[in-house]
Amino acid sequence: MTPKNKVITIIGGKGQMGELFCRLFESLGHTTHKIGSRDWDDAKQYIAKSDLVIVSVPINRTSAIIKQVAALMPPEAILADFTSIKVDPLLAMLKYHSGAVIGLHPMFGPTITSTQSQVVVCCEGRYAEQSQWLLDDLAQLGFTLKQMTASEHDQAMSFIQGVEHFITFSLGTFLHHKNQHPEKLLEIASPIYLAKLLLMGRIFDQDPKLYADIIMANPTRIALIAEFAEWLQSWVHKLQADDKTAFIEEFSRATKWMGDFTKYSQNISDDFLNIDLKK
């Protein structure tokens, strides 16, 4: 078997993300097997012959599935995961599998139409040289690979997938609470608010269980959301006191801290805001 012809088993391979990566790996000549929740009777024979096993299941089941899968794997195989948190799954893989381990997080949904410039975060686990063919394949497919430690990843995700998703959840549910339907708001929305409404609607078109798992993935993420809520409440008090000086000063400090990012954001957003988002 050549380096370009591997046997890859994806646990959760019948989910949308698993299906996507099976197609992509097959396009490179690899053999793939998909294991769903009802396929465990066949799992042992596939896992035992695999060069790579990827765990792609809900966050709250990941560690248990890793333990179950690792017991069936040959020591020379690679164990990887697609979980949106990295510290706990990586520790579980290192604990239960004696061979090569790598943590992966595709930073996109399964409905992408192109792999170009889509980011996959890679967190080194064990025997990195043995996983190099996998990273080479991901790069060949067009993905941008971002190397991070598991702790760096989880800290960043606490903002990107914790606080940010919670803000979106809060806006959507508050609009519902106030009976302000977004379709009516679209009629008079400025381009930037139109984009925000559409991105909010995109989130609410997906599985609520998935977002519950993501937002409440770990205590650190929840603690940061609680800190954010306290920060907001402190600003509510300043708004109620009509403290415009404090607002302007805080705005200016944040602008200075962001540096060139503000101009970059202005230029990039000008491009996509010129697109007809209502068509």
N, C-alpha and C positions, 0 to 999 in steps of 0.2 A: 504493500500500500504506500503510495507516494505521500509526501507532506501535504499535497493539495487535495488529498482524498481521505477525509476523516469521517468517523462515525460520531454523530452529535445527537444526544438525547436532551430534549427540553421538557422538564417537568412543569406542567401547565402549558404545554405546547399547543393545546387546542383553544387557548385563549387568544385574543387578538394580537397581543405582542408576541406570543409564542409562534403563532401562524406566520407573522411577518418575518421573524428571524429564520424560521424553517425555510421559507421561500428564498431568503437572501443567501443562506448557507448552501442551499441546493444549487443556486445559480453559480456557485464557485466549484461545483462538482462534489460537494460533500453529501454523505448519506445522513438523513435526519429521521429521528423517531419522536413522535409526540405522545406524551403521557398525560392523560387527563385524570380526573378524580375517580373515574370508573375503570381505569386501565391498569390497576396495580397488579392484577394477576399476570399481566404480560411485562410488567416493568423490570423484573429481575433479569430476564434474558437480554433485554435491550441495554440496560445500565451496565451489566457485566461485560459487554462487548464495546463499550463506548470509549472514545478518546477524550470526549468532553461531555460533561453533564451540566446543564444550566437550570437553576431553580428559578422559575418565574411564576410565583404564586402570591396570594395576598400577604401583606406584611405580618398579620397576626398568626399565620401558619408557617412562615418561612423557617424558623429555627427547628421546629418539629419535623418538617419535611426534609431539611438538610440532614438531620440525624438519621432519618429513615433511609435516605438515598445513599449517604456515605457508607453505610453498612453493606451496601450492595456493589460498591465501586471497586474496580481494580486499583491498586496503589499508584500505578503509572498514569492514570487518567487525571484530567483537570476537572476541578469542581468550581463552578462559578454561580453567581446569582445576579438577578436583575432588580433587586429590591431597592426602593427609594430611600431607605436608610442603609448605612453601610457598617457601622461599628458592630452591632450585635450579630448580623448575619456573617460577617467576616470572622468574628470570634468563634461562632458556631462551626463554620467550615474548617477552621484551623484545629478546632477541638476534635471533630469527628472524622476528618479525612487526613490521612498521613501524607498524601501526595500534593501536587501543585494546586494552589488556590488563588483565585482572583475575584475581586468584587467589581461588578459592572453596574452602571445606572444609565440606561438610555434616557436622555433628556428631551423626550418627545413622545407623542402618542402614536398608537398603531395605525393611524389613518394618513401618515405622511405619504406623499406621492414621489418624493425624491429623498435620497440619503445625503445629498450634497450639503455640507456645512452643518448637518445635524450632529449634535455633541453626544458622545458616550463618555461618561466619567469612568476612569479606571483606578481602582484602589489595589495596590500590591498586597498580596497575602504571603505566599510561599513559593519558592522555586520559580521566580519570574521568567527565567530563560525558557522554561518549558511551555509557558503561555505565549511566547513571542509570536508563534504562527497565528494564534487567534487575533492578536492585536494587528498583525500585518494584514490579515483577512478583513478585519473591520475597516482599516484604513483603505484597503483596495476597494471596498464597497462604497467608499465616499465619505464615511463618517470622520468627524474631527474628534480625536482622542484627547481627553484632558486628564492628566495624571494628578491625583490628589491623595492625601492620606484619608482614611475613613473618618477620622475625627474632623478634619477640615471640611469634608463633604457634608457631614451631618450638621455642622454648625451653619454652613451656607444654606442647606435645605430647610433649616428651622425658619429662615426668613423667606426663602423662595416658595417653599411648599407648606410652611406652617402659617406664618403671619399673613403672607400674601393671599393664600387660598381662604384664610379665615376672613380677611377683608372682603373678598368677593362673596363668600357665603353671607356675611353680615349685610352687605348692600342688597343682595337679591332677596333675602328673607325680610329685610326692613321695607323694601318696596312692596312686597306682598302684604306685610303688616299694615302699611299705610294705603294699600289698594292703589298704588301708582304703577300701572302696567307699563313695562318698558316699551311696548309697541307705540303707546301714546307719546312717551318721551322722545322716541326716535323722530317723531314728526317735527320737533323743534330743537333737536339736539345739535350743538356745535360739532364740528368734525372730531375733535378730541374726545368729547363725551360720547359721541356716537360709537367711536372705536371701543371705549370702555364698556359701554352697554353690550356691544356685540361679543366682546371677550367674556363678559359676565354670563351672557346667554349660552355661550359655548360650554362653560363649566357646568351649568345647570342642565345641559343636554346629556350629561354623562351619569354614570352609576353613583348614586349617593353613598353606597357602602364603600366604594373606592376612596371617596374624598373623606369620609369619616376615618378610614384607616390612615390616610395620609396626614390629615390634620392632627389626629390623636395618636401618631405613630409612637411617641415616647414621652416620658415626663418632661424632658428638656424642652421639647417643642411646645407643650402646653404651658410650661412655666414662662416661656418667652411671650406667648400670646397673652398671658395674664399680666406680664410686665407692660406689654404694649397697651392693654386696656387701662392700666393705671396711668400710663403716660397720656393717653387720650383724655381721661377724666381730669387730669391736672390742667389740660388745655381747655376743657369745657369751662372750668372755673375762671380761667383767664378771659375767655370769650364772654362769659356772663358779666365779668367786671369791665368789659369794653376796653381791655388792655391792648390797644393796637401797637403801642410801643414795643411790648414784649413780643408780639407776633412778628413785627417787622424785623426786630433784632434776631429772632430765632430763624426766620426765613433767610436773612442775609448770612448768618453764620453757616447754615446748611449749604447755601449756594457756594460760598467760599470753599467749604470743605470738599464739595463735589468737583470743583476745579473745571477742567476742560470737558468733563462729562456732560455738562449742561448744554454747551454748544453742539457737541456731538449728537445729543438727543434731539435737539432742535432740528438739525439738518436731516437726520434719519427719519424723524417723525413727519417732517414736511413732505418727504417722498411718499410715504404710505398714506398720509392724510389727503393727498391729491387723487387717490384712487376713489372711484365711485363705490362707497361702501353700502349704498342702499339698493344696488342692482340685484 
